[in-house]
Amino acid sequence: MKIGIPKETFPDERRVAAVPQTVAALRKLGYEVLLQQGTGSLAGWDDAHYAEQGAQLVASRQEVFAQADVVLQVRSFGANPNALNDLDLLRQGQTVVGFCEPLSEGATMKEVAARGVNLLAMELIPRTTRAQSMDALSSMATVAGYKAVLLAAEAVNKMFPMLMTAAGTIRPARVFVVGAGVAGLRAIATARALGAVVEAYDVRPAVKEEVESLGARFLELGLETQEAQTAGGYAKAFDEAFYAKQRELMAKALVENHVVITTAAVPGKKAPVLLTEPMVKDMQPGSVIVDLAAERGGNCELTQPGKTIQVHGVTIIGPVNLPSTIPMDASLMYARNLANLLTHLTRDGKLQLDREDDIVGGLLVCRDGEVVHPRVREALDLPPREAPAEKE
Ligand code: NAD
């Protein structure tokens, strides 16, 4: 069987779905690997590096799609408007793996299903121990959490570490991280490494210990609750009254900190608004908000996705696609997640998509001409596939 890697076509996307090391790993599994020429160059690998590991370089994306049984991408259908140009290149029975935004891009999922393609959405990898090595969202959130702190450090009007100098003592920067999931924990660790004093808040009390083990203080608002966590390890959505209370209780922390990094996310939902304009107005002039939820509407109501703005003397950064700004390591992590997934799916050199397997069942969106994923069907208002038996 052949695995194909076409060039990424999303604007400014620099990551790549296979790196030379994973080409070697995929070949060990028994696959041939085809790569469109120049695919890895923006991430730091030229064609020769791939060829050395046995990849076959081909000139056009048409050729990749025509030959590949399995197509690996970073931003696939749903996560890249330009991918629609590839619809006519798809072949029935082909498998495509990548980020797809399946819960918000249902119409595209339907179009892909109509081509008879198996579509596997990397966003839907279950957050379980067994699937940890394939968890691409966590990998990308790790990169984003790290970069968020670098952006904040560059924009804020202070240095991060405490310094004792001949010119006197410089107090350390104070950083407040809202949402201590993967991105938040990485942001905490990075801010601590730069010498900042860090505090963090999350609705899931389970993360308190992790926050403290990184040398940060866990802010207790009295709102956090065991019920905030789903069986899948993600947060649940709350009602507006809850968020209003949270905003009120967080106000003091916002005033005291120089940097606020927000990462609060509920899968498949718009990000909760946790910072309003009056709260921003009360912050210290020169302070910075980095809103990692910008792509999902933002945790701050003033955030503009992809832009840096100044409001009431506060810099608000709404980054999108941060992992692509550190393309080498983001690609290494993502490509390894994919190679681990393919190792899991391959038996005797062949791809097996057994829907009974919780990982396959978790991420398979399209199969046999249909959208099969229950949550994606629900988002599309389609009835459940296995209709319950009718009562006599
Ligand atoms: P995650 O699910 O691991 O973490 C999100 C955390 O937010 C969870 O711990 C959750 O409990 C917490 N949370 C939810 N509601 C909250 C609330 N009201 N108050 C406080 N905490 C709350 O997600 P992640 O993988 O760390 O990703 C975090 C965010 O970063 C997501 O919005 C994701 O889309 C975004 N992200 C952005 C980029 C980028 O380039 N901008 C890249 C990767 C991830």
Boltz pocket constraint, residues with backbone or C-beta under 6 A from the ligand:
constraints:
  - pocket:
      binder: B
      contacts: [[A, 137], [A, 138], [A, 140], [A, 141], [A, 144], [A, 178], [A, 179], [A, 180], [A, 181], [A, 182], [A, 183], [A, 184], [A, 201], [A, 202], [A, 203], [A, 204], [A, 207], [A, 228], [A, 233], [A, 234], [A, 235], [A, 236], [A, 246], [A, 262], [A, 263], [A, 264], [A, 265], [A, 266], [A, 271], [A, 272], [A, 274], [A, 291], [A, 292], [A, 293], [A, 294], [A, 295], [A, 296], [A, 319], [A, 320], [A, 321], [A, 322], [A, 323]]
      max_distance: 6.0
